[in-house]
Amino acid sequence: MVEVKVCIGTSCHLHGSYNVMMSFKQLIEEYNLHDKINLAGRFCTGCCQNGVSVTVNDTEYGVSPETAGSFFRETILPLASENK
């Protein structure tokens, strides 16, 4: 199971965490990955300087609403494919 946590703290919220979360939800649905990806919100991780803080299996990334789709396809999707 791939663990994806999107920061919903104040700074990340202002940088578009809701839109990032909705993009990920839509892509999980599109690729039918409900049984491979656990998507959750979390509070401040202290990594506010790089946009919306997204943790994938304990690794921190900075994502924006504009890059959420490509981030999902390039980073999360390959991990979900490994977990067959």
TIMARMI-230095 format. One record per residue (C-alpha): residue number from 0; x, y, z. Coordinates in nm, 3 decimals, padded with zeros to 5 digits, always signed. Layout:
N
   pos         X         Y         Z
   NUM         X         Y         Z
...
! end
This chain:
84
   pos         X         Y         Z
     0   +00.000   +00.000   +00.000
     1   +00.136   +00.340   -00.098
     2   +00.083   +00.596   +00.180
     3   +00.016   +00.948   +00.044
     4   -00.040   +01.227   +00.294
     5   -00.117   +01.583   +00.189
     6   -00.053   +01.861   +00.439
     7   -00.367   +02.060   +00.515
     8   -00.199   +02.312   +00.748
     9   -00.250   +02.685   +00.697
    10   +00.044   +02.752   +00.464
    11   -00.021   +02.447   +00.246
    12   -00.392   +02.528   +00.239
    13   -00.308   +02.873   +00.105
    14   -00.083   +02.711   -00.157
    15   -00.365   +02.486   -00.282
    16   -00.358   +02.166   -00.077
    17   -00.733   +02.116   -00.134
    18   -00.680   +02.118   -00.512
    19   -00.382   +01.881   -00.482
    20   -00.593   +01.643   -00.272
    21   -00.882   +01.657   -00.521
    22   -00.645   +01.591   -00.814
    23   -00.502   +01.286   -00.637
    24   -00.853   +01.158   -00.552
    25   -00.961   +01.195   -00.915
    26   -00.651   +01.014   -01.043
    27   -00.690   +00.732   -00.790
    28   -01.044   +00.689   -00.921
    29   -00.936   +00.716   -01.284
    30   -00.666   +00.450   -01.244
    31   -00.883   +00.238   -01.009
    32   -00.616   +00.232   -00.738
    33   -00.832   +00.239   -00.423
    34   -00.675   -00.084   -00.300
    35   -00.317   +00.031   -00.370
    36   -00.307   +00.393   -00.245
    37   -00.409   +00.528   +00.093
    38   -00.470   +00.903   +00.057
    39   -00.501   +01.110   +00.375
    40   -00.466   +01.463   +00.502
    41   -00.222   +01.558   +00.775
    42   -00.130   +01.868   +00.967
    43   +00.185   +02.076   +00.928
    44   +00.503   +01.886   +00.851
    45   +00.723   +02.196   +00.871
    46   +00.814   +02.180   +00.500
    47   +00.611   +02.481   +00.393
    48   +00.873   +02.649   +00.177
    49   +00.827   +02.422   -00.129
    50   +00.455   +02.455   -00.194
    51   +00.210   +02.193   -00.071
    52   +00.390   +01.932   +00.137
    53   +00.310   +01.578   +00.021
    54   +00.452   +01.272   +00.194
    55   +00.476   +00.952   -00.010
    56   +00.591   +00.654   +00.195
    57   +00.777   +00.881   +00.441
    58   +00.949   +01.092   +00.171
    59   +00.858   +01.464   +00.157
    60   +00.787   +01.642   -00.170
    61   +00.670   +01.991   -00.265
    62   +00.375   +01.987   -00.505
    63   +00.156   +02.259   -00.652
    64   -00.196   +02.225   -00.790
    65   -00.046   +02.274   -01.138
    66   +00.204   +01.988   -01.097
    67   -00.020   +01.746   -00.904
    68   -00.114   +01.538   -01.211
    69   +00.239   +01.493   -01.338
    70   +00.366   +01.427   -00.984
    71   +00.104   +01.155   -00.940
    72   +00.193   +00.988   -01.271
    73   +00.571   +01.014   -01.224
    74   +00.604   +00.943   -00.851
    75   +00.295   +00.777   -00.704
    76   +00.175   +00.565   -00.998
    77   +00.500   +00.368   -01.036
    78   +00.496   +00.285   -00.665
    79   +00.136   +00.167   -00.687
    80   +00.228   -00.050   -00.987
    81   +00.505   -00.216   -00.782
    82   +00.252   -00.315   -00.512
    83   +00.065   -00.579   -00.710
! end
